[in-house]
Amino acid sequence: MESVKDRFLRYVKIDTQSEHQVDKIPSTDKQLDLSRLLRDELIAIGAADVQLDPHGYVTATIPANTKKNAPVIGLLAHVDTADAVTGANVKPLLTPNYAGGDIDMGNGYTLSPVSYPALLGHIGEEIICTDGTTLLGADDKAGVAEIMTFAERMLRADAPEHGKIRIGFTPDEEVGRGVDLFDVKAFGADFGYTVDGGTLGEINYECFNAAGAEIHIQGVSAHTGSAKGKMINALLVAMELHDLLPRFENPACTDEYEGFFHLDKLEGCVDHADMTYILRDHDMEKFEQKKVLMQKACAYMNDKYGAGTVSLDLSDTYYNMKSKVPMHIVEAAMQAMEAVGVTPYCAPIRGGTDGSRLSYMGLPCPNLCTGGHNFHGRYEFISTEAMEKVVQILEALVPSFVK
């Protein structure tokens, strides 16, 4: 039986980065490399109903081994990784029995508890990071490895009593399209858990309400020697538009339940410019106010520079799942953590997961920790012991629903 560590180390070496603004699912064909591998591994360990559809969704069943009443529980994770730092040619660096202090990652990079004090919570454990040239991909290949390890254990003859378990691996979560084509009805779970969180013990059942804004600015180019009264510099219009938004409502200045406007991309020249924003807030009323403010800012710029100067495409992405998640399944997760010696804590997600959208699609789906830290960057790390603890949490959680 393969360990969760060995699975994880195999999975992170497969490049599965997704891409924004690609009109297909999966957005990158390389995600299918891992999806096909997971399909084959599920078949090899004896899972039932194993399927891989053309869009990269892998589903499978762990049949019930009891005749007692139990709900059908879904466990889900995503195969893609973020595009903030490359995910190609990942070279995991292992530091057994971490004693504190800096970890020399190589290539001029250092993982230090001075910058990342969470390291000190893993003294004596085996730390896994990279050589600094890539992200690690624990978001969410740690979740994938943990679910796969759990699945293999639940298929053993000596597994504890459990009801039917459904497994789901999805593409494109990092680009906000992970469940666009996911068939909740066919999946057939009463509720589920995404294993896609961070620090060991974390449970999420609240998340942001989210929207995306694509803004196009049409400027007027003119020779600088005769530009007076003629030129409309699209880059300057973009800067002016941004200054209409609250200066301190951005990710670098907000925390916990505070929302923000995040300028994610600005590209252009004098003649034209494109801006991409994400808008976030846990509170629905404040979320709607943010969208109205964005609309007013664009309308103001059109009033000032002429109709058609600024065009706005504003669309909702996902909503706070709090109202859709029954608290008894959150409490069950907390009790499972306590049963294996992990202190649970509930935290609002300053983002969203597939679970937030699935909850509105009819599959209540809070989010469980993977045990990782510093996702989406070069200094991402996770410990072997934390991943094993997550597997143990799942082993305690799923059987607890058998009555």
C-alpha positions in Angstrom: 0.0 0.0 0.0 1.5 3.3 -1.1 1.9 6.1 1.5 0.3 9.5 1.1 3.8 11.0 0.9 4.9 8.8 -2.0 1.6 9.5 -3.9 2.0 13.2 -3.4 5.6 13.2 -4.6 4.5 11.4 -7.8 1.6 13.8 -8.4 3.4 17.1 -8.0 5.9 16.1 -10.8 3.0 16.2 -13.3 2.4 19.7 -14.6 -1.3 20.5 -14.4 -1.5 24.3 -14.4 -4.8 25.6 -15.7 -5.1 28.8 -17.8 -7.5 31.7 -17.6 -9.6 32.9 -20.5 -9.5 29.6 -22.3 -12.9 28.6 -23.6 -12.7 24.8 -22.9 -12.7 22.4 -20.0 -10.1 21.4 -19.0 -8.4 24.7 -20.0 -5.1 22.8 -20.5 -4.8 19.3 -21.9 -1.9 18.5 -19.5 -4.4 18.3 -16.6 -5.7 15.1 -18.3 -2.3 13.5 -17.6 -3.1 13.4 -13.9 -6.8 12.6 -14.4 -5.9 9.6 -16.5 -3.4 8.4 -13.9 -6.0 8.8 -11.1 -8.6 6.8 -13.1 -6.1 4.0 -13.6 -5.1 4.0 -9.9 -8.7 3.9 -8.8 -9.3 0.9 -10.9 -6.2 -0.8 -9.6 -7.1 -0.4 -6.0 -10.6 -1.8 -6.6 -12.9 1.2 -6.7 -16.2 0.8 -8.5 -17.9 2.9 -11.2 -14.6 4.6 -12.2 -15.1 7.1 -14.9 -13.1 9.8 -16.7 -15.2 12.0 -18.9 -13.8 14.1 -21.8 -13.6 17.2 -19.6 -11.3 15.7 -17.1 -13.8 14.8 -14.3 -12.8 11.6 -12.5 -15.5 9.9 -10.4 -15.5 6.6 -8.6 -17.3 4.8 -5.8 -16.2 3.0 -2.7 -19.1 0.7 -2.0 -20.6 0.5 1.4 -19.5 -2.3 3.7 -22.4 -2.1 6.0 -26.2 -2.6 5.9 -26.7 0.1 8.5 -28.1 3.5 7.5 -25.5 5.9 6.3 -25.6 8.9 3.9 -23.7 8.9 0.6 -20.6 11.1 1.3 -18.6 12.8 -1.5 -14.9 13.7 -1.2 -13.5 16.0 -3.8 -10.2 17.7 -4.8 -8.9 19.5 -7.9 -6.0 18.4 -10.1 -5.0 21.7 -11.5 -2.5 24.2 -10.0 -2.3 27.9 -10.1 -0.5 29.9 -12.7 1.2 32.4 -10.3 4.5 30.5 -10.5 5.3 27.7 -13.0 4.3 24.1 -12.1 6.6 22.5 -14.6 9.6 20.4 -13.6 8.8 20.5 -9.9 11.7 19.2 -7.8 10.5 18.4 -4.3 13.0 19.0 -1.5 12.6 16.9 1.6 13.9 18.0 5.1 13.4 15.1 7.5 13.1 15.8 11.2 13.0 19.6 10.8 14.9 21.1 13.7 13.9 24.8 13.2 15.8 27.5 11.4 16.2 28.2 7.7 15.8 25.6 4.9 18.2 26.2 2.0 16.0 25.5 -1.0 18.8 26.1 -3.5 18.9 28.5 -6.4 19.1 31.4 -4.0 15.8 30.7 -2.2 15.5 30.2 1.6 12.4 29.0 3.5 12.7 30.7 6.8 10.5 30.8 9.9 11.3 34.5 10.1 9.2 35.1 7.1 7.0 32.0 7.5 6.6 31.3 11.3 4.2 28.4 10.6 7.3 26.3 10.0 7.9 26.2 13.7 4.7 24.3 14.2 6.3 21.4 12.3 9.5 20.9 14.3 10.4 17.2 14.2 8.4 16.6 11.1 9.4 16.0 7.5 9.0 19.3 5.5 8.4 19.1 1.7 9.0 22.2 -0.3 10.7 22.8 -3.7 14.0 24.1 -5.0 12.4 27.6 -5.3 12.1 27.6 -9.1 8.4 26.4 -9.1 5.4 26.1 -6.9 5.0 22.8 -5.1 1.4 22.1 -6.1 0.1 21.0 -2.7 -3.0 23.1 -3.7 -4.5 20.7 -4.4 -2.4 17.6 -5.1 -2.1 17.1 -1.3 -5.9 16.8 -1.2 -5.8 14.4 -4.2 -3.1 12.2 -2.5 -5.0 12.3 0.8 -8.3 11.2 -0.8 -6.6 8.5 -2.8 -4.8 7.1 0.2 -8.0 7.2 2.2 -9.8 5.4 -0.6 -7.3 2.6 -0.7 -7.6 2.1 3.0 -11.4 2.1 2.9 -11.3 -0.7 0.3 -9.4 -3.0 2.5 -11.2 -6.0 4.0 -10.5 -4.7 7.6 -11.8 -1.2 6.9 -14.2 0.3 9.5 -17.9 0.2 8.7 -18.9 2.9 6.3 -21.6 3.9 3.9 -21.2 4.5 0.2 -18.4 7.0 -0.6 -18.2 8.9 -3.8 -14.8 10.3 -5.0 -14.5 13.2 -7.4 -11.4 14.9 -8.9 -12.1 18.0 -10.9 -10.1 20.3 -13.3 -9.8 24.1 -13.5 -10.6 25.1 -9.9 -7.9 27.7 -10.0 -9.5 29.5 -12.9 -13.0 29.4 -11.3 -14.5 26.8 -13.7 -13.9 23.6 -11.7 -17.5 22.5 -11.5 -19.0 24.2 -14.6 -19.8 20.8 -16.1 -19.9 18.7 -13.0 -23.0 16.5 -12.8 -24.1 16.8 -9.2 -27.1 14.5 -9.8 -25.1 11.8 -11.3 -22.5 12.1 -8.6 -25.3 11.1 -6.2 -23.9 12.2 -2.8 -26.1 13.6 0.0 -23.3 16.0 0.9 -19.6 16.3 0.5 -16.3 17.7 1.6 -13.7 19.4 -0.6 -10.2 18.6 0.7 -8.6 21.8 -0.5 -7.8 23.9 2.6 -4.6 25.0 4.4 -3.3 24.5 7.9 -4.0 21.3 9.7 -7.3 21.6 11.7 -8.9 24.2 9.4 -12.5 23.8 8.4 -14.2 26.3 6.1 -18.0 26.7 5.7 -17.9 30.5 4.9 -16.4 32.0 1.9 -16.4 35.2 -0.2 -19.2 36.2 -2.6 -17.2 36.8 -5.7 -17.4 38.6 -9.0 -15.0 39.2 -11.9 -14.7 42.5 -13.9 -13.2 42.8 -17.3 -12.7 46.4 -18.4 -11.7 47.6 -21.8 -10.6 51.2 -22.3 -10.6 52.7 -25.8 -8.2 55.6 -26.0 -7.2 58.0 -28.7 -3.6 58.0 -29.9 -2.1 61.1 -31.4 1.4 62.3 -32.1 2.8 63.8 -28.9 3.8 67.0 -30.7 0.2 67.8 -31.6 -1.8 65.8 -29.0 -3.4 68.6 -27.1 -7.2 68.3 -27.1 -6.9 65.1 -29.1 -5.1 62.4 -27.1 -7.0 60.2 -24.6 -4.3 58.0 -23.0 -5.9 54.7 -22.2 -3.3 53.9 -19.6 -3.9 57.2 -17.7 -7.7 56.6 -17.9 -7.1 53.2 -16.3 -5.1 54.8 -13.5 -7.7 57.4 -13.0 -10.5 54.7 -12.9 -8.5 52.7 -10.3 -8.1 55.8 -8.1 -12.0 56.0 -7.9 -12.0 52.8 -5.9 -11.4 52.7 -2.1 -7.6 52.8 -1.7 -7.4 50.5 1.3 -9.9 47.9 0.1 -7.4 45.7 -1.6 -5.9 42.3 -0.6 -2.8 43.8 0.9 -4.8 45.9 3.4 -7.6 43.5 4.3 -8.1 40.4 6.5 -10.7 38.0 7.8 -14.2 39.2 6.8 -13.0 42.3 5.0 -13.7 42.4 1.3 -11.7 44.0 -1.5 -11.2 45.2 -5.1 -8.2 43.4 -6.6 -6.6 44.7 -9.8 -5.3 41.4 -11.1 -4.0 42.5 -14.5 -3.4 45.8 -16.5 -2.2 45.6 -20.1 -2.3 48.2 -22.8 -0.8 51.3 -24.5 -2.0 54.8 -25.3 -4.6 53.5 -27.8 -6.2 50.9 -25.6 -6.0 49.1 -22.3 -7.5 46.1 -20.5 -8.0 45.7 -16.8 -9.1 42.6 -14.9 -10.5 42.9 -11.4 -11.8 40.4 -8.8 -14.4 41.7 -6.3 -14.8 39.9 -3.0 -16.9 40.3 0.2 -18.4 37.8 2.7 -21.4 40.1 3.3 -23.8 40.0 0.4 -25.0 43.6 0.9 -21.4 44.9 0.8 -20.7 42.7 -2.2 -23.5 44.3 -4.1 -22.3 47.7 -3.1 -18.9 46.9 -4.5 -20.4 45.9 -7.9 -22.4 49.1 -7.9 -19.3 51.2 -7.2 -17.4 49.5 -10.0 -20.3 50.3 -12.4 -20.5 53.9 -11.2 -16.7 54.4 -11.7 -16.9 53.2 -15.3 -20.0 55.3 -16.0 -18.2 58.4 -14.6 -15.2 57.8 -16.9 -17.6 57.6 -19.9 -19.2 60.8 -18.8 -15.8 62.5 -18.6 -14.2 61.1 -21.7 -17.1 60.2 -23.9 -19.5 57.3 -24.3 -17.7 54.0 -25.2 -14.4 55.0 -23.7 -14.9 52.4 -21.0 -16.7 49.1 -21.4 -17.4 46.8 -18.4 -18.2 43.1 -18.3 -19.1 42.3 -14.7 -20.2 38.8 -13.7 -20.7 36.8 -10.5 -18.4 33.9 -9.9 -19.6 32.2 -6.7 -21.4 33.0 -3.4 -20.9 32.5 0.3 -21.8 28.9 1.0 -22.6 29.5 4.7 -26.4 29.4 4.1 -26.2 26.1 2.2 -24.1 24.0 4.5 -25.8 22.1 7.4 -23.9 22.6 10.6 -24.1 19.0 11.6 -21.6 18.0 8.8 -19.3 20.7 10.0 -19.5 19.5 13.6 -18.9 16.0 12.5 -15.6 17.1 10.9 -14.6 18.9 14.1 -15.3 15.8 16.1 -13.3 13.6 13.7 -10.3 16.0 14.0 -10.5 15.9 17.8 -10.6 12.1 17.7 -7.2 11.9 16.0 -5.6 14.6 18.1 -6.0 17.6 15.9 -7.4 20.8 17.2 -10.2 22.0 14.8 -10.9 25.6 14.0 -13.3 27.3 11.6 -12.1 30.1 9.4 -13.7 32.1 6.6 -12.1 31.4 3.3 -10.7 34.5 1.7 -11.5 33.1 -1.7 -13.6 30.2 -2.7 -13.4 26.5 -3.5 -15.3 24.1 -5.7 -17.4 23.5 -2.6 -18.8 27.0 -2.6 -20.3 26.5 -6.0 -21.3 22.9 -5.4 -23.2 24.0 -2.3 -25.4 26.2 -4.6 -25.7 23.4 -7.1 -27.3 21.1 -4.5 -24.3 19.4 -3.0 -23.5 21.0 0.4 -19.8 20.9 0.6 -17.7 22.5 3.4 -13.9 22.5 2.9 -11.3 20.6 4.9 -7.6 21.2 5.4 -4.9 19.6 3.5 -2.1 20.6 6.0 -0.2 22.9 3.6 1.1 26.5 3.7 2.0 29.4 1.4 0.0 28.1 -1.6 0.4 29.7 -5.0 4.1 30.6 -4.5 7.7 29.5 -4.4 7.7 29.1 -0.6 4.8 26.6 -0.5 5.4 23.7 1.9 3.7 20.8 3.6 4.7 18.1 6.1 4.5 14.4 5.6 3.0 14.1 9.0 0.3 16.7 8.3 -0.9 14.8 5.2 -1.1 11.6 7.1 -3.2 13.3 9.8 -5.6 14.4 7.1 -6.0 10.8 6.0 -6.7 9.9 9.6 -9.3 12.6 9.9 -11.1 11.2 6.8 -10.9 7.7 8.3 -12.6 9.0 11.5 -15.1 11.2 9.7 -16.7 9.0 7.2 -17.5 6.0 9.5 -19.0 8.4 12.1 -22.1 8.8 9.9 -23.0 5.1 10.1 -26.0 4.7 12.5 
